[in-house]
Amino acid sequence: MDSFIPSEGFAPFNPLDSGVDELTRTTLLKLLLLEAEKSSVTHQRLDTIDRHMAALRQLLYRQVELVEKGHDAKRALSLLETMNDLMANYQTLRGRMGPAG
């Protein structure tokens, strides 16, 4: 059997790239968080998710400021939509995992 050898132009897929459509981006984010949900719930995992949500919240605030200032509006809005999708999915995941005790 022949081995697959990717072409030199191969680049990893990045869902944050501006060329990625909204449906693909949203689907990938949901799948990523569903995979995280499959692993066992521990206080450490809950703490990690809470830290990620706090960091994402800060990034969202900063991105809103950039959008309001008009920095590359199309790109800034696309990233803001992605971050909002990610936050919504994190909140859903966190809710399903239950409260930290």
C-alpha positions as CSV (number, residue, x, y, z in Angstrom):
1,M,0.0,0.0,0.0
2,D,1.3,3.4,-0.9
3,S,1.8,6.0,1.9
4,F,0.0,9.3,1.6
5,I,2.4,12.3,1.3
6,P,0.8,15.7,1.6
7,S,1.7,18.3,-0.9
8,E,4.0,21.1,0.1
9,G,1.1,23.6,0.2
10,F,-0.6,21.7,3.1
11,A,-1.5,23.9,6.0
12,P,-3.4,22.9,9.2
13,F,-7.0,23.9,9.4
14,N,-7.6,26.9,11.6
15,P,-11.3,27.6,12.4
16,L,-10.5,31.2,13.3
17,D,-9.3,32.0,9.7
18,S,-11.4,34.6,8.0
19,G,-12.1,32.2,5.2
20,V,-13.9,29.7,7.4
21,D,-17.7,29.9,7.1
22,E,-19.8,30.4,10.2
23,L,-21.5,27.0,10.1
24,T,-18.1,25.2,10.0
25,R,-16.7,27.3,12.8
26,T,-19.7,26.8,15.0
27,T,-19.8,23.0,14.3
28,L,-16.1,22.6,15.1
29,L,-16.4,24.5,18.4
30,K,-19.4,22.4,19.5
31,L,-17.6,19.2,18.6
32,L,-14.5,20.3,20.5
33,L,-16.5,21.0,23.7
34,L,-18.5,17.8,23.3
35,E,-15.3,15.9,23.4
36,A,-14.2,17.7,26.5
37,E,-17.6,16.8,28.1
38,K,-17.0,13.1,27.5
39,S,-14.0,13.0,29.9
40,S,-14.6,12.5,33.6
41,V,-15.7,15.5,35.7
42,T,-13.2,16.4,38.3
43,H,-12.7,19.6,40.3
44,Q,-9.5,20.2,38.4
45,R,-11.4,20.0,35.0
46,L,-14.1,22.3,36.4
47,D,-11.5,24.8,37.6
48,T,-9.8,24.7,34.2
49,I,-13.1,25.4,32.3
50,D,-13.8,28.2,34.7
51,R,-10.4,29.7,34.1
52,H,-10.9,29.4,30.3
53,M,-14.2,31.1,30.6
54,A,-12.8,34.0,32.6
55,A,-9.9,34.4,30.1
56,L,-12.4,34.3,27.2
57,R,-14.6,36.9,28.9
58,Q,-11.6,39.3,29.0
59,L,-10.8,38.6,25.4
60,L,-14.5,39.3,24.5
61,Y,-14.3,42.7,26.3
62,R,-11.1,43.5,24.4
63,Q,-12.6,42.4,21.1
64,V,-15.7,44.6,21.6
65,E,-13.4,47.6,22.2
66,L,-11.5,46.8,18.9
67,V,-14.8,46.6,17.0
68,E,-16.0,49.8,18.5
69,K,-12.8,51.5,17.5
70,G,-13.1,50.2,13.9
71,H,-10.0,48.0,13.9
72,D,-10.3,45.9,10.7
73,A,-14.0,45.7,11.3
74,K,-14.7,42.5,9.2
75,R,-12.0,40.5,10.9
76,A,-12.7,41.9,14.3
77,L,-16.5,41.1,14.0
78,S,-15.7,37.5,12.8
79,L,-13.4,36.9,15.8
80,L,-16.1,38.4,18.1
81,E,-18.7,36.0,16.7
82,T,-16.3,33.1,17.1
83,M,-15.6,34.0,20.7
84,N,-19.3,34.5,21.5
85,D,-20.0,31.0,20.0
86,L,-17.2,29.6,22.1
87,M,-18.5,31.2,25.3
88,A,-22.0,30.0,24.7
89,N,-20.7,26.4,24.2
90,Y,-18.5,26.7,27.3
91,Q,-21.5,27.9,29.4
92,T,-23.5,24.9,28.1
93,L,-20.7,22.5,28.9
94,R,-20.2,24.0,32.3
95,G,-23.9,23.7,33.1
96,R,-24.0,20.1,32.1
97,M,-21.0,19.3,34.3
98,G,-22.7,20.6,37.4
99,P,-21.6,23.0,40.1
100,A,-18.1,22.9,41.6
101,G,-18.4,21.6,45.1
